[in-house]
Amino acid sequence: MKTRKRASDRCTRRKLRSPGHPPGWQRENVCRFWQAVACGRSSEDAAMDAGVSAPVGARWFRGAGGMPPTHVSPSAKPTIGRYLTFPEREDIAIEVAKGTGINAIARKLGRSPSTISRELTRNAATRGGSFDYRASTAQWHADRAARRPKPSKLTINTALRDYVQDRLAGQVANPDGVGFSGPDVVWKGRRAVYRQSRRWSSAWSPEQIAHRLRLDFPEDPTMRISHEAIYQSLYIQGRGALRRDLTACLRSGRALRLPRERARRRGKSFLAEAIMISERPAEIEDRAVPGHWEGDLILGLGSSAIGTLVERTTRFTMLLHLPRMEGYRPGETVKNGPPLAGHGAEAVRVAIAKSMTKLPDTLRQSLTWDQGAEMAQHARLHIDTGLDIYFCDPQSPWQRGTNENTNGLLRQYFPKGTDLSWHSSDALEAVAHAVNTRPRKTLGWKTPAEALDQLLANVHIEGVATTG
């Protein structure tokens, strides 16, 4: 008796071991997802834009380490026209269901008949024992066949991998070679928590490692790797060269990479109508005109704070008393609740307005602050005091250099790690007086109080500062 062969045995594709099921998305969905991420959208919002569920988007983002794969990134070259696209495969499936011949399908699509023939033989679904052409399954098989995976350099080169890993996670040791393990920290797959113990290690950055290799191995071209390759080995699942927990040794401590546009959009919503420091008049920059102030908060233990205001020309300093609000309990916070610690937007606005309204109009020109949330009510503060409010760029404390220097002087009285809430307003006034009656080299050894009194005398205004 002659045994009949299955039609699928004539398939030119190699046998698959548990291939599973084709996914419910196509390459176009993945491309749209990463395009949305590149525009600053969250993983969930980007998934909705791409037409997939939020869990799928989060899985794509985490699996890629937070950065798009090169073949689907927004900067990747478009697919060459020689390859069949998913819409073309849908047209082929429809024509096959109608019983259309290969030559007719080829003429309709503008393709060679051999291309259509290979497509029907190579990418058809064969699970049922016969050729059953479906567009989604065919696209899945084509994408799988198009992969060209190759082992990473760190996987092949053991010496290079050991060098990179030792510089990333090597033990901290003193000059005598005695090692110190540091705090015992368990990696949880999340970014290192601010103000908590972190893992101790050599902690070289990937860029430092990549450039140091050229100095340590000048004659060995195999000991070369780019910093981007190290980052990919750390962040991308499936690279397999470096363990994911070594991301805790990076300076940022991030478990996932942060898309550049998302980092740019981390600004505060209250800055929509704010005036940035780039628009500040030149007369403020050269300190020629008095009445322009810089402000900030000094933070202490338990989210306690003291506000500081410094006049740019005379360096005259005023301190803002920001006591705890009623209902505050140490260590207890209410999500989206009122800022009971005492330095919320309302408390800071009231404290600034109370201090500024004691000054003549000549000394109330402008105020420069950072982008802290305590200045969310800057528009109302402008109405209350007449001050023009300017905001510094993110992570740019040097744009308020006068205030930063003064805060350093004030740390002599209010050290870091101490509770600042128990200082009374009278105590703050005494500290401000001590600072304002201290001679300054930048003022020709005059005190800020003397400089302010001299300015007021020159403009025929009664002095508001005393030299004690």
C-alpha positions as MATLAB code, in Angstrom:
seq = 'MKTRKRASDRCTRRKLRSPGHPPGWQRENVCRFWQAVACGRSSEDAAMDAGVSAPVGARWFRGAGGMPPTHVSPSAKPTIGRYLTFPEREDIAIEVAKGTGINAIARKLGRSPSTISRELTRNAATRGGSFDYRASTAQWHADRAARRPKPSKLTINTALRDYVQDRLAGQVANPDGVGFSGPDVVWKGRRAVYRQSRRWSSAWSPEQIAHRLRLDFPEDPTMRISHEAIYQSLYIQGRGALRRDLTACLRSGRALRLPRERARRRGKSFLAEAIMISERPAEIEDRAVPGHWEGDLILGLGSSAIGTLVERTTRFTMLLHLPRMEGYRPGETVKNGPPLAGHGAEAVRVAIAKSMTKLPDTLRQSLTWDQGAEMAQHARLHIDTGLDIYFCDPQSPWQRGTNENTNGLLRQYFPKGTDLSWHSSDALEAVAHAVNTRPRKTLGWKTPAEALDQLLANVHIEGVATTG';
ca = [
       0.000    0.000    0.000;
       1.410    3.352   -1.008;
       1.661    5.933    1.774;
       0.373    9.357    0.845;
       2.663   12.269    1.639;
       1.422   15.351    3.348;
       1.316   18.363    1.105;
       3.319   20.287    3.684;
       6.280   17.946    3.130;
       6.928   19.779   -0.122;
       7.462   23.027    1.790;
      10.958   24.440    1.295;
      11.050   25.958    4.779;
      12.974   23.991    7.386;
      10.998   22.166   10.056;
       9.993   24.289   13.019;
      10.050   23.160   16.623;
       7.035   24.541   18.476;
       6.873   27.792   16.519;
       3.869   28.935   18.537;
       1.341   31.311   17.053;
       1.910   34.424   14.966;
       1.594   37.635   17.000;
      -1.395   39.912   16.742;
       0.716   42.829   15.512;
       2.907   43.605   12.554;
       6.136   45.474   11.962;
       4.161   48.633   11.253;
       2.695   48.514   14.765;
       6.148   48.208   16.297;
       7.454   51.097   14.208;
       4.544   53.322   15.219;
       5.126   52.400   18.871;
       8.784   53.473   18.832;
       7.984   56.609   16.857;
       5.558   57.617   19.615;
       8.157   56.825   22.283;
      10.681   58.980   20.415;
       8.174   61.849   20.608;
       8.141   61.602   24.402;
       5.015   59.459   24.878;
       4.835   56.919   27.705;
       4.869   53.193   26.936;
       1.122   52.901   27.555;
       0.212   55.910   25.403;
       2.579   54.805   22.639;
       0.965   51.361   22.665;
      -2.472   52.924   22.172;
      -1.095   54.994   19.279;
       0.324   51.825   17.703;
      -2.948   49.919   18.028;
      -1.812   47.385   20.656;
      -2.619   46.944   24.323;
      -0.755   48.772   27.074;
       0.802   45.558   28.519;
       2.208   44.727   25.072;
       3.766   48.191   24.823;
       5.311   47.896   28.281;
       6.696   44.467   27.311;
       8.234   45.888   24.115;
       9.780   48.785   26.018;
      11.289   46.641   28.772;
      12.441   43.919   26.372;
      14.343   46.480   24.300;
      15.905   48.091   27.366;
      14.084   51.368   26.804;
      15.601   51.997   23.358;
      14.211   50.969   19.937;
      15.862   48.096   18.052;
      17.939   49.412   15.172;
      15.746   47.889   12.461;
      12.559   49.592   13.695;
      13.952   52.837   15.094;
      12.612   56.104   13.605;
      15.996   56.695   11.975;
      16.141   53.240   10.314;
      16.079   53.024    6.544;
      12.749   51.981    5.030;
      12.320   48.403    3.884;
      13.706   47.813    0.390;
      11.018   47.380   -2.284;
      12.271   43.941   -3.309;
      10.603   42.418   -0.241;
       6.893   41.713   -0.056;
       4.980   43.894    2.386;
       2.109   42.887    4.628;
      -0.538   44.614    2.438;
       0.801   42.687   -0.561;
       0.550   39.446    1.380;
      -3.057   40.297    2.230;
      -3.760   40.756   -1.498;
      -2.103   37.405   -2.231;
      -4.250   35.687    0.417;
      -7.419   37.155   -1.067;
      -6.504   36.100   -4.617;
      -5.529   32.595   -3.500;
      -8.907   32.245   -1.779;
     -10.560   33.238   -5.068;
      -8.561   30.597   -6.942;
      -6.561   33.096   -8.981;
      -3.447   31.703  -10.682;
       0.109   32.624   -9.816;
       0.724   34.548  -13.059;
      -2.438   36.613  -12.601;
      -1.496   37.458   -9.004;
       1.996   38.436  -10.150;
       0.627   40.756  -12.840;
      -1.745   42.398  -10.389;
       0.998   43.088   -7.846;
       3.676   43.920  -10.384;
       5.859   41.090   -9.121;
       7.652   38.209  -10.732;
       5.668   34.913  -10.859;
       8.630   33.163   -9.206;
       8.342   35.566   -6.246;
       4.682   34.661   -5.755;
       5.418   30.953   -6.174;
       8.183   30.994   -3.560;
       5.992   32.997   -1.213;
       3.164   30.452   -1.406;
       5.569   27.553   -0.865;
       7.861   29.073    1.744;
       5.566   31.051    4.014;
       2.292   29.139    3.917;
       0.760   27.723    7.094;
       1.354   23.959    7.158;
       0.043   22.963   10.563;
      -3.001   21.217    9.101;
      -0.936   19.143    6.643;
      -1.771   21.250    3.601;
      -0.754   24.633    2.262;
      -3.016   27.247    3.801;
      -1.842   30.754    2.968;
      -2.701   33.456    5.488;
      -1.187   36.916    5.412;
      -0.461   37.172    9.145;
       1.226   33.774    9.274;
       3.201   34.472    6.098;
       4.447   37.792    7.474;
       5.443   36.072   10.711;
       7.464   33.426    8.850;
       9.102   36.088    6.667;
      10.119   38.192    9.696;
      11.552   35.143   11.431;
      13.536   34.151    8.341;
      14.859   37.700    7.928;
      16.572   37.701   11.290;
      20.343   37.563   11.169;
      21.321   37.194   14.809;
      24.980   37.100   15.657;
      26.643   36.715   19.040;
      27.836   39.929   20.655;
      31.530   40.641   21.070;
      31.270   40.326   24.837;
      29.790   36.846   24.459;
      32.622   35.610   22.254;
      35.588   37.353   23.882;
      35.865   36.127   27.472;
      38.850   38.349   28.299;
      37.011   41.439   27.086;
      33.896   40.511   29.024;
      35.893   39.993   32.241;
      37.634   43.358   31.759;
      34.338   45.207   31.250;
      32.614   43.437   34.117;
      35.494   44.072   36.531;
      35.503   47.802   35.733;
      31.758   47.975   36.148;
      31.249   45.806   39.229;
      34.738   45.322   40.661;
      35.126   45.462   44.417;
      36.131   48.721   46.053;
      39.563   48.387   47.680;
      42.086   50.601   49.464;
      45.673   51.159   48.185;
      46.804   48.029   50.073;
      44.312   45.881   48.174;
      41.924   45.342   51.078;
      38.403   45.106   49.704;
      35.250   46.620   51.130;
      31.880   45.202   50.152;
      29.831   48.198   51.270;
      26.086   48.049   52.027;
      24.178   44.841   51.344;
      21.730   45.915   48.634;
      19.293   43.585   46.857;
      18.697   44.411   43.190;
      14.952   44.565   42.468;
      15.042   45.361   38.775;
      14.214   48.991   39.424;
      16.180   52.215   39.450;
      18.277   52.902   42.535;
      16.170   54.764   45.088;
      17.258   58.302   45.919;
      18.805   58.737   49.364;
      19.035   55.006   50.051;
      22.039   52.713   50.170;
      23.492   51.705   46.817;
      25.794   48.930   45.729;
      29.501   49.700   46.014;
      31.609   48.906   42.942;
      34.345   50.294   40.722;
      31.530   51.968   38.762;
      33.459   52.946   35.645;
      31.156   54.356   32.998;
      30.924   52.451   29.680;
      32.592   55.401   27.949;
      35.513   55.293   30.382;
      35.882   51.550   29.822;
      35.777   51.857   26.022;
      38.492   54.535   25.923;
      40.673   52.936   28.587;
      40.905   49.718   26.544;
      42.988   51.533   23.934;
      45.510   52.542   26.593;
      45.688   49.193   28.380;
      45.788   47.074   25.194;
      47.316   49.270   22.469;
      48.519   46.278   20.393;
      45.471   44.032   20.761;
      42.656   44.962   18.343;
      40.393   42.264   19.809;
      40.172   44.255   23.056;
      37.980   46.966   21.584;
      34.331   47.737   22.185;
      32.116   50.808   21.956;
      30.296   52.230   24.951;
      26.979   51.726   23.142;
      27.675   47.983   22.854;
      28.203   47.840   26.617;
      24.946   49.670   27.250;
      23.080   47.295   24.935;
      24.562   44.267   26.677;
      23.292   45.641   29.979;
      19.843   46.755   28.937;
      18.617   44.606   26.051;
      17.198   41.216   26.941;
      18.669   38.386   24.927;
      22.129   39.870   24.451;
      23.262   37.594   27.258;
      26.767   38.983   27.780;
      26.304   41.040   30.958;
      23.828   40.498   33.768;
      20.976   42.970   34.069;
      21.697   43.579   37.752;
      24.967   45.294   36.750;
      22.896   48.334   35.760;
      22.949   49.121   39.492;
      26.674   49.859   39.051;
      26.005   52.634   36.540;
      26.066   56.167   37.862;
      22.393   56.735   37.077;
      21.349   53.365   38.507;
      18.633   53.082   35.846;
      17.244   49.631   35.110;
      15.953   50.939   31.745;
      17.294   53.580   29.405;
      15.431   56.866   29.234;
      14.409   58.074   25.750;
      15.929   61.473   25.065;
      12.681   63.250   24.181;
      10.991   61.915   27.303;
      13.792   63.420   29.413;
      13.326   66.769   27.676;
       9.614   66.781   28.469;
      10.021   66.229   32.187;
       9.467   69.918   32.761;
       6.886   71.307   35.116;
       3.377   72.010   33.864;
       3.258   75.351   35.695;
       6.054   76.642   33.436;
       3.772   76.848   30.404;
       3.406   80.627   30.773;
       6.678   81.260   32.630;
       9.504   83.524   31.495;
      12.834   81.722   31.177;
      16.174   83.198   32.163;
      17.163   83.534   28.506;
      14.596   86.358   28.241;
      15.960   88.223   31.263;
      17.188   91.767   30.405;
      20.923   92.400   30.207;
      20.777   95.014   32.974;
      20.006   92.232   35.444;
      22.997   90.175   34.323;
      25.575   92.959   34.814;
      24.227   93.848   38.302;
      24.146   97.550   37.402;
      20.607   98.106   38.713;
      19.567   97.029   42.248;
      16.330   95.278   43.087;
      16.903   91.987   41.283;
      16.811   88.901   43.509;
      17.651   85.221   43.341;
      15.809   82.653   45.446;
      15.909   79.012   46.463;
      15.117   76.592   49.278;
      17.558   75.048   51.741;
      16.270   71.561   52.545;
      16.832   69.655   55.763;
      15.833   66.482   57.534;
      12.221   65.365   57.259;
      11.498   67.607   54.269;
      12.040   70.722   56.378;
      13.041   73.871   54.512;
      14.132   77.499   54.772;
      13.684   79.948   51.904;
      16.534   82.240   50.861;
      16.380   85.516   48.904;
      19.593   87.281   47.811;
      19.839   90.677   46.110;
      22.245   90.379   43.169;
      23.975   93.773   43.460;
      24.497   94.064   47.228;
      24.299   90.348   48.232;
      21.758   91.368   50.884;
      20.040   88.219   52.178;
      16.551   87.563   53.562;
      15.451   84.229   55.036;
      11.908   82.875   54.736;
      10.367   81.077   57.696;
       8.478   78.002   56.433;
       7.049   76.195   59.486;
       5.261   72.860   59.424;
       1.557   72.968   58.726;
      -1.062   71.615   61.093;
      -1.528   67.881   60.656;
       2.051   67.109   59.664;
       3.375   63.760   60.889;
       6.962   62.632   60.271;
       7.242   59.797   57.787;
       3.566   59.962   56.773;
       2.550   61.413   53.438;
      -0.818   61.521   51.727;
      -0.789   60.994   47.971;
      -1.998   64.165   46.230;
      -2.577   65.653   49.670;
      -1.678   69.143   50.902;
       2.044   70.000   51.341;
       2.077   69.795   55.125;
       5.888   69.983   55.287;
       5.587   73.765   54.962;
       7.249   74.557   51.640;
       4.380   74.101   49.207;
       3.526   76.655   46.540;
       1.027   78.521   48.727;
       3.341   78.772   51.750;
       6.332   79.916   49.683;
       4.271   82.530   47.818;
       2.937   83.984   51.066;
       6.416   84.051   52.658;
       8.006   85.786   49.662;
       5.215   88.320   49.406;
       5.437   89.068   53.142;
       9.183   89.767   52.894;
       9.114   91.660   49.614;
       6.274   94.024   50.445;
       8.434   95.492   53.232;
      10.843   96.830   50.593;
      10.419   99.968   48.462;
       9.400   99.546   44.842;
      12.952  100.292   43.681;
      14.153   97.085   45.334;
      11.334   94.926   43.958;
      12.221   94.457   40.309;
      12.638   90.739   39.559;
      13.128   87.309   41.106;
      15.035   84.393   39.533;
      14.239   80.881   40.781;
      14.820   77.303   39.694;
      12.049   75.077   38.340;
      10.948   73.755   41.707;
       7.263   73.052   42.265;
       7.226   75.550   45.121;
       6.957   78.299   42.490;
       3.781   76.956   40.923;
       1.944   80.145   41.969;
       4.448   82.480   40.298;
       1.711   84.281   38.358;
      -0.112   85.257   41.557;
       3.192   86.217   43.184;
       3.798   88.640   40.319;
       0.421   90.246   40.981;
       0.989   90.452   44.748;
       4.507   91.932   44.655;
       5.053   93.332   41.162;
       8.131   91.134   40.737;
       9.018   89.805   37.293;
       9.616   86.063   37.801;
      12.305   84.303   35.735;
      13.063   80.581   35.770;
      16.450   78.920   35.272;
      17.025   76.038   32.895;
      16.799   72.504   34.357;
      19.882   71.321   36.259;
      21.576   74.717   35.866;
      22.321   76.021   39.385;
      25.139   78.234   38.067;
      22.475   80.497   36.573;
      21.734   81.525   40.176;
      25.366   81.702   41.260;
      24.851   84.438   43.845;
      22.132   82.477   45.607;
      24.051   79.186   45.470;
      27.107   80.828   47.022;
      24.990   82.359   49.774;
      23.342   79.009   50.484;
      26.821   77.582   50.981;
      27.524   80.260   53.589;
      24.215   79.571   55.311;
      25.035   75.868   55.619;
      27.398   76.914   58.418;
      24.267   77.652   60.448;
      21.927   75.085   58.851;
      23.991   71.928   58.108;
      22.684   69.227   55.797;
      20.877   66.381   57.498;
      19.509   68.529   60.331;
      15.894   69.414   61.046;
      15.361   73.026   59.969;
      11.775   73.237   61.193;
      12.647   74.033   64.808;
      14.348   77.348   63.882;
      12.024   80.240   64.736;
      11.512   83.329   62.605;
      13.489   85.367   65.150;
      16.392   82.922   64.851;
      16.324   83.199   61.056;
      16.305   86.983   61.320;
      19.384   86.814   63.560;
      21.243   84.564   61.108;
      20.346   86.874   58.205;
      21.664   89.821   60.216;
      24.922   87.977   60.869;
      25.389   87.241   57.181;
      24.438   90.769   56.110;
      26.954   92.351   58.519;
      29.841   90.155   57.381;
      32.390   91.955   55.116;
      32.546   90.666   51.540;
      35.554   90.742   49.266;
      33.342   91.207   46.203;
      31.920   94.395   47.791;
      35.324   95.891   48.557;
      35.107   94.553   52.137;
      31.858   96.369   52.780;
      28.987   94.459   54.322;
      25.798   93.707   52.299;
      23.842   95.898   54.720;
      26.218   98.829   54.162;
      26.077   98.347   50.396;
      22.274   98.328   50.482;
      22.129  101.462   52.651;
      24.487  103.228   50.255;
      22.281  102.321   47.297;
      19.200  103.591   49.056;
      20.949  106.834   49.955;
      22.011  107.369   46.358;
      18.418  107.148   45.158;
      17.190  109.356   48.032;
      15.239  106.586   49.728;
      15.281  106.098   53.457;
      17.431  103.130   54.356;
      15.648   99.895   55.170;
      18.687   97.928   56.339;
      20.614   98.442   59.564;
      24.230   97.632   60.213;
      23.566   96.766   63.814;
];
